[in-house]
Amino acid sequence: MAYQKVSADQRAPGHSQYLDNDDLQATALDLEWDMEKELEEPGFDQFQVESAENQNLGHSETADLHLDSIQPATSPKGRFQRLQEEPDFVTHYSRSVPKSNRCSFCYLLKLLCTAIILFIFGILIGYYTRKNCPSAATSSATVDPQFYQDILKTIQAEDIKKSFRNLVQLYKSEDDMEISKKVKTHWISLGLEDVQLVNYSVLLNLPGPSPSTVTLSSSGQCFHPNGQPCNKEARKAGSQDLLYSYAAYSAKGTLEAGVIDVSYGTADDLKRIKKMKNTTNQIALLKLGKLPLLYKISLLEKAGFGGVLLYIDPCDLPKTGDLSYDTFMVSLNPGGDPSTPGYPSVDGSFRQSRSNLTSLLLQPISASLVAKLISPPKAKTKTDICSPLVLPNNEIRMVSMQVQTVTKFKTVTNVVGYLKGFTSPDRYIIVGSHHHTAYTYNGQEWASSTAIITAFIRALMLRVKRGWRPDRTIVFCSWGGTAFGNIGSYEWGEDFKKVLQKNVVAYISIHSPIRGNSSLHPIASPSLQQLIREKNNFNCTRRAQCTETNVSSVQIKGDADYFINHLGVPTVEFAYEDSKALELSGEVILQIANEPVLPFNALDIALEVQNNLRGDQPSTHQLLAIASRLRESAELFQSDEMRPANDPKERVPVRVRMLNDILQDMEKSFLVKKVPPGFYRNILYHVDEKTRQFSLLVEAWEHCKPLASNETFQEALSEVLNSINSAQVYFKAGLDVFESVLVEKN
């Protein structure tokens, strides 16, 4: 800065009382010293002041002593210049060095010492604060696979077994609400931050006061569903199993009619039967099989049957023991609360009266009871080949079946816990299991599901306590009412549909994780299959035990249903025996939750569509043309957008967010409105592992083959065509958006 010196003879008359003040003169002297001291420093060699000859303070009666005239001067040599460069500097400003030099030096030394002490004190405070307090949450933008292993290695098989044993004990005496509360309490104790109980009042179809029965008309022998005679001793021995061997939402009553063996109840089976017998008001003997039960029930209704005896053929089961007396429960509910179809069961909702969802009387029975209804099965051959149960077409069996159920409104409870994400808390990875509903028996499956998800929560929260967080939010859900038709997950999904449509990235199902053998059974959306294979190859290489991973997109049971068929969310489900294989599902969850770019493969969807069009169905040439364009768009999208985004050097955060938004919504294009009962609305999934074409087209083609009109097939063809076209337009629009953004920036 430039300072101006005012001499005594230049003072304005009106300001003598201020300028004669001794303090002011002393201040001026110090100011001059400080200024000269600064000018003598090497860093201040570019100062310049205006000559006193250019100043005229004595001609103004209103002039005051202020700093408005103290302004930096500029010169061709720079903004600042040394005052000594002016030739008149010595003449106008020469004076002796002040006597306060030593005092100023002491003052600066005191300031320096104080600053050093404060600096050291700050370091000590920071050290002990960091030592005693957890560090701030950190993201894992680019994560080494070993990091996931470090998190998951804390999962111990013994902890899972202990949790499993405790849960199995609970279901024998506790109701749904009490078990939900215990699950919530356990999750909170592990450190999960936000855990909620979400309740819905729903319509449940429960067993009647006494077990259902099947009576042979010829002999009058009465049997319970497990094949035991109808006597008090048998009822006492297995009262719970007898009560809960029923079909929820079946019609109730009594029917006496002839039994017709329809095998697995396929369209071909029924065509063959109807050519030989009158099926009106008869009782179908039906094997459960792999086709959707609701689909087969709809075919039997159309064929005019009045009742169904449903069983599992021992030849369809793994050789794990004698299961001939086992009973089971099924539900005829396609999903959600039957009294509020398509909307959530919240207070004030309109309730429909729907005590049964079919006109058929349906009763699950054991294989031992089937053996009593038919001729003795053939003995096993020397090759130990199982002989299926068959009722010969020329034999007549008359039976009377009695079905008893009760319909009541009950509360179903979901347990929902959140682990908030660090960088994208508005994007959700949902991990779903299910807990026991008190009105069903057999707690083994649900207990393993809940024990495994709890073990995973424990492992994650141990890392969270050390300062880590996933990039995206992980939502842990334990669903209620699963056995009655995935009621808890459907109601929650309908309740929060608008939020979930926008925010859900993926659904990881832990519905039935233990299947009784050591092989891995992953089921995944086409966009996730490559990730599953990569993770399995990485793990098996590390363990030196590599087996081929057969990943498929077949329809799965459980609460993933709503997320697949109504939200179009990419989904994966694992089943295994070895608890160490839990690491695979854990790694998949962590990678989806943490990777900057979602690990979804757009091209695999296009390839799956092309593979599904292989076959002998007619009129698919137009579909193949659209599928080819879809593949081209997906290839461009994957090479032009996904490849650069996966390279940290080329990654742009805004473009990554746009890219992820496109990836998470890819499957929504494949949701169709009209499908046969039990079929997925998401046509990327198959009804069984044998079917490689679009199941919707296969069923429609089978349906219309004997008919002169192919209207049903044409409708299905149109649904598939529109889905493929919608997906192609979606990818093309995504490419256009990225291109327009790039042009604007340039």
ChimeraX attribute file (.defattr): number of C-alpha atoms within 10 A of each C-alpha:
attribute: neighborCount
match mode: 1-to-1
recipient: residues
	/A:1	15
	/A:2	15
	/A:3	16
	/A:4	15
	/A:5	13
	/A:6	14
	/A:7	8
	/A:8	10
	/A:9	8
	/A:10	11
	/A:11	21
	/A:12	18
	/A:13	13
	/A:14	12
	/A:15	14
	/A:16	11
	/A:17	8
	/A:18	13
	/A:19	17
	/A:20	12
	/A:21	10
	/A:22	10
	/A:23	11
	/A:24	12
	/A:25	13
	/A:26	11
	/A:27	11
	/A:28	14
	/A:29	14
	/A:30	15
	/A:31	14
	/A:32	16
	/A:33	18
	/A:34	14
	/A:35	14
	/A:36	13
	/A:37	12
	/A:38	15
	/A:39	20
	/A:40	13
	/A:41	9
	/A:42	8
	/A:43	8
	/A:44	14
	/A:45	16
	/A:46	20
	/A:47	21
	/A:48	22
	/A:49	21
	/A:50	16
	/A:51	13
	/A:52	14
	/A:53	7
	/A:54	7
	/A:55	11
	/A:56	10
	/A:57	16
	/A:58	13
	/A:59	10
	/A:60	11
	/A:61	12
	/A:62	11
	/A:63	14
	/A:64	13
	/A:65	13
	/A:66	7
	/A:67	9
	/A:68	7
	/A:69	11
	/A:70	13
	/A:71	13
	/A:72	15
	/A:73	16
	/A:74	14
	/A:75	11
	/A:76	7
	/A:77	8
	/A:78	10
	/A:79	12
	/A:80	19
	/A:81	21
	/A:82	14
	/A:83	20
	/A:84	17
	/A:85	12
	/A:86	13
	/A:87	9
	/A:88	12
	/A:89	13
	/A:90	11
	/A:91	8
	/A:92	12
	/A:93	12
	/A:94	9
	/A:95	8
	/A:96	6
	/A:97	9
	/A:98	11
	/A:99	9
	/A:100	10
	/A:101	12
	/A:102	9
	/A:103	10
	/A:104	14
	/A:105	10
	/A:106	11
	/A:107	10
	/A:108	11
	/A:109	12
	/A:110	11
	/A:111	10
	/A:112	11
	/A:113	11
	/A:114	11
	/A:115	12
	/A:116	11
	/A:117	10
	/A:118	11
	/A:119	11
	/A:120	10
	/A:121	11
	/A:122	11
	/A:123	11
	/A:124	11
	/A:125	11
	/A:126	10
	/A:127	10
	/A:128	10
	/A:129	12
	/A:130	11
	/A:131	10
	/A:132	8
	/A:133	10
	/A:134	13
	/A:135	13
	/A:136	11
	/A:137	15
	/A:138	15
	/A:139	17
	/A:140	19
	/A:141	14
	/A:142	11
	/A:143	14
	/A:144	9
	/A:145	13
	/A:146	9
	/A:147	12
	/A:148	19
	/A:149	15
	/A:150	11
	/A:151	21
	/A:152	23
	/A:153	11
	/A:154	16
	/A:155	21
	/A:156	14
	/A:157	15
	/A:158	10
	/A:159	14
	/A:160	21
	/A:161	16
	/A:162	11
	/A:163	18
	/A:164	22
	/A:165	14
	/A:166	13
	/A:167	23
	/A:168	18
	/A:169	12
	/A:170	17
	/A:171	24
	/A:172	13
	/A:173	10
	/A:174	14
	/A:175	14
	/A:176	21
	/A:177	20
	/A:178	15
	/A:179	21
	/A:180	25
	/A:181	16
	/A:182	14
	/A:183	21
	/A:184	21
	/A:185	13
	/A:186	14
	/A:187	24
	/A:188	15
	/A:189	11
	/A:190	16
	/A:191	17
	/A:192	21
	/A:193	14
	/A:194	14
	/A:195	20
	/A:196	17
	/A:197	15
	/A:198	17
	/A:199	18
	/A:200	21
	/A:201	18
	/A:202	24
	/A:203	26
	/A:204	24
	/A:205	25
	/A:206	20
	/A:207	22
	/A:208	16
	/A:209	10
	/A:210	13
	/A:211	22
	/A:212	27
	/A:213	22
	/A:214	27
	/A:215	20
	/A:216	17
	/A:217	15
	/A:218	9
	/A:219	9
	/A:220	11
	/A:221	12
	/A:222	19
	/A:223	21
	/A:224	23
	/A:225	32
	/A:226	24
	/A:227	23
	/A:228	18
	/A:229	18
	/A:230	18
	/A:231	11
	/A:232	9
	/A:233	11
	/A:234	16
	/A:235	18
	/A:236	10
	/A:237	10
	/A:238	12
	/A:239	14
	/A:240	15
	/A:241	20
	/A:242	24
	/A:243	24
	/A:244	24
	/A:245	25
	/A:246	30
	/A:247	26
	/A:248	27
	/A:249	29
	/A:250	25
	/A:251	21
	/A:252	22
	/A:253	13
	/A:254	15
	/A:255	19
	/A:256	19
	/A:257	19
	/A:258	19
	/A:259	24
	/A:260	25
	/A:261	22
	/A:262	24
	/A:263	20
	/A:264	20
	/A:265	24
	/A:266	18
	/A:267	16
	/A:268	12
	/A:269	13
	/A:270	20
	/A:271	14
	/A:272	12
	/A:273	19
	/A:274	13
	/A:275	9
	/A:276	10
	/A:277	11
	/A:278	13
	/A:279	20
	/A:280	15
	/A:281	17
	/A:282	21
	/A:283	30
	/A:284	23
	/A:285	24
	/A:286	24
	/A:287	21
	/A:288	19
	/A:289	15
	/A:290	12
	/A:291	16
	/A:292	19
	/A:293	22
	/A:294	18
	/A:295	16
	/A:296	21
	/A:297	23
	/A:298	16
	/A:299	17
	/A:300	25
	/A:301	16
	/A:302	10
	/A:303	18
	/A:304	15
	/A:305	22
	/A:306	21
	/A:307	29
	/A:308	22
	/A:309	23
	/A:310	24
	/A:311	24
	/A:312	22
	/A:313	24
	/A:314	19
	/A:315	12
	/A:316	13
	/A:317	10
	/A:318	10
	/A:319	9
	/A:320	8
	/A:321	8
	/A:322	8
	/A:323	16
	/A:324	19
	/A:325	14
	/A:326	17
	/A:327	21
	/A:328	22
	/A:329	19
	/A:330	20
	/A:331	20
	/A:332	19
	/A:333	23
	/A:334	18
	/A:335	22
	/A:336	28
	/A:337	30
	/A:338	25
	/A:339	20
	/A:340	19
	/A:341	17
	/A:342	13
	/A:343	18
	/A:344	23
	/A:345	25
	/A:346	14
	/A:347	8
	/A:348	6
	/A:349	11
	/A:350	13
	/A:351	14
	/A:352	12
	/A:353	10
	/A:354	15
	/A:355	20
	/A:356	19
	/A:357	15
	/A:358	18
	/A:359	16
	/A:360	24
	/A:361	24
	/A:362	27
	/A:363	28
	/A:364	24
	/A:365	29
	/A:366	25
	/A:367	24
	/A:368	19
	/A:369	20
	/A:370	24
	/A:371	16
	/A:372	12
	/A:373	19
	/A:374	17
	/A:375	13
	/A:376	12
	/A:377	13
	/A:378	11
	/A:379	10
	/A:380	10
	/A:381	9
	/A:382	6
	/A:383	6
	/A:384	8
	/A:385	10
	/A:386	15
	/A:387	14
	/A:388	12
	/A:389	21
	/A:390	18
	/A:391	21
	/A:392	11
	/A:393	13
	/A:394	5
	/A:395	10
	/A:396	13
	/A:397	15
	/A:398	18
	/A:399	21
	/A:400	18
	/A:401	24
	/A:402	17
	/A:403	23
	/A:404	22
	/A:405	23
	/A:406	14
	/A:407	16
	/A:408	12
	/A:409	13
	/A:410	14
	/A:411	17
	/A:412	24
	/A:413	28
	/A:414	27
	/A:415	26
	/A:416	21
	/A:417	23
	/A:418	18
	/A:419	24
	/A:420	21
	/A:421	23
	/A:422	18
	/A:423	18
	/A:424	16
	/A:425	15
	/A:426	16
	/A:427	23
	/A:428	26
	/A:429	25
	/A:430	25
	/A:431	24
	/A:432	24
	/A:433	30
	/A:434	30
	/A:435	30
	/A:436	31
	/A:437	24
	/A:438	18
	/A:439	18
	/A:440	21
	/A:441	19
	/A:442	16
	/A:443	19
	/A:444	16
	/A:445	18
	/A:446	25
	/A:447	26
	/A:448	26
	/A:449	22
	/A:450	27
	/A:451	22
	/A:452	23
	/A:453	24
	/A:454	23
	/A:455	21
	/A:456	21
	/A:457	18
	/A:458	22
	/A:459	19
	/A:460	24
	/A:461	20
	/A:462	15
	/A:463	15
	/A:464	19
	/A:465	13
	/A:466	14
	/A:467	15
	/A:468	20
	/A:469	25
	/A:470	26
	/A:471	26
	/A:472	25
	/A:473	25
	/A:474	25
	/A:475	21
	/A:476	25
	/A:477	23
	/A:478	30
	/A:479	30
	/A:480	29
	/A:481	29
	/A:482	26
	/A:483	22
	/A:484	28
	/A:485	25
	/A:486	25
	/A:487	29
	/A:488	30
	/A:489	28
	/A:490	28
	/A:491	29
	/A:492	23
	/A:493	21
	/A:494	18
	/A:495	15
	/A:496	11
	/A:497	18
	/A:498	11
	/A:499	11
	/A:500	18
	/A:501	18
	/A:502	15
	/A:503	18
	/A:504	23
	/A:505	26
	/A:506	27
	/A:507	23
	/A:508	22
	/A:509	29
	/A:510	26
	/A:511	28
	/A:512	21
	/A:513	23
	/A:514	20
	/A:515	14
	/A:516	12
	/A:517	13
	/A:518	13
	/A:519	16
	/A:520	22
	/A:521	19
	/A:522	20
	/A:523	23
	/A:524	26
	/A:525	26
	/A:526	27
	/A:527	23
	/A:528	25
	/A:529	23
	/A:530	17
	/A:531	18
	/A:532	23
	/A:533	16
	/A:534	11
	/A:535	18
	/A:536	23
	/A:537	18
	/A:538	15
	/A:539	18
	/A:540	14
	/A:541	12
	/A:542	10
	/A:543	9
	/A:544	10
	/A:545	9
	/A:546	13
	/A:547	12
	/A:548	11
	/A:549	16
	/A:550	13
	/A:551	20
	/A:552	18
	/A:553	23
	/A:554	20
	/A:555	24
	/A:556	21
	/A:557	14
	/A:558	21
	/A:559	28
	/A:560	27
	/A:561	24
	/A:562	23
	/A:563	22
	/A:564	25
	/A:565	21
	/A:566	20
	/A:567	21
	/A:568	25
	/A:569	25
	/A:570	25
	/A:571	25
	/A:572	27
	/A:573	21
	/A:574	23
	/A:575	23
	/A:576	19
	/A:577	16
	/A:578	14
	/A:579	17
	/A:580	13
	/A:581	18
	/A:582	21
	/A:583	20
	/A:584	20
	/A:585	22
	/A:586	19
	/A:587	21
	/A:588	20
	/A:589	20
	/A:590	23
	/A:591	22
	/A:592	23
	/A:593	27
	/A:594	25
	/A:595	17
	/A:596	24
	/A:597	22
	/A:598	22
	/A:599	21
	/A:600	23
	/A:601	19
	/A:602	24
	/A:603	20
	/A:604	19
	/A:605	23
	/A:606	25
	/A:607	16
	/A:608	19
	/A:609	23
	/A:610	20
	/A:611	15
	/A:612	19
	/A:613	18
	/A:614	13
	/A:615	12
	/A:616	9
	/A:617	13
	/A:618	9
	/A:619	11
	/A:620	14
	/A:621	11
	/A:622	10
	/A:623	19
	/A:624	19
	/A:625	11
	/A:626	19
	/A:627	24
	/A:628	17
	/A:629	17
	/A:630	26
	/A:631	23
	/A:632	17
	/A:633	23
	/A:634	25
	/A:635	18
	/A:636	16
	/A:637	20
	/A:638	18
	/A:639	12
	/A:640	13
	/A:641	19
	/A:642	24
	/A:643	13
	/A:644	15
	/A:645	22
	/A:646	17
	/A:647	11
	/A:648	11
	/A:649	8
	/A:650	10
	/A:651	17
	/A:652	12
	/A:653	12
	/A:654	8
	/A:655	16
	/A:656	19
	/A:657	16
	/A:658	13
	/A:659	20
	/A:660	18
	/A:661	17
	/A:662	17
	/A:663	22
	/A:664	23
	/A:665	20
	/A:666	20
	/A:667	25
	/A:668	21
	/A:669	19
	/A:670	23
	/A:671	20
	/A:672	19
	/A:673	10
	/A:674	13
	/A:675	17
	/A:676	16
	/A:677	16
	/A:678	19
	/A:679	23
	/A:680	26
	/A:681	22
	/A:682	26
	/A:683	26
	/A:684	23
	/A:685	28
	/A:686	22
	/A:687	21
	/A:688	16
	/A:689	12
	/A:690	8
	/A:691	13
	/A:692	19
	/A:693	22
	/A:694	23
	/A:695	22
	/A:696	26
	/A:697	23
	/A:698	17
	/A:699	17
	/A:700	20
	/A:701	19
	/A:702	14
	/A:703	15
	/A:704	15
	/A:705	11
	/A:706	10
	/A:707	9
	/A:708	7
	/A:709	10
	/A:710	14
	/A:711	12
	/A:712	14
	/A:713	23
	/A:714	16
	/A:715	14
	/A:716	21
	/A:717	21
	/A:718	12
	/A:719	20
	/A:720	21
	/A:721	18
	/A:722	16
	/A:723	19
	/A:724	23
	/A:725	17
	/A:726	17
	/A:727	25
	/A:728	23
	/A:729	16
	/A:730	20
	/A:731	24
	/A:732	18
	/A:733	14
	/A:734	19
	/A:735	20
	/A:736	12
	/A:737	12
	/A:738	16
	/A:739	12
	/A:740	11
	/A:741	11
	/A:742	11
	/A:743	8
	/A:744	7
	/A:745	6
	/A:746	6
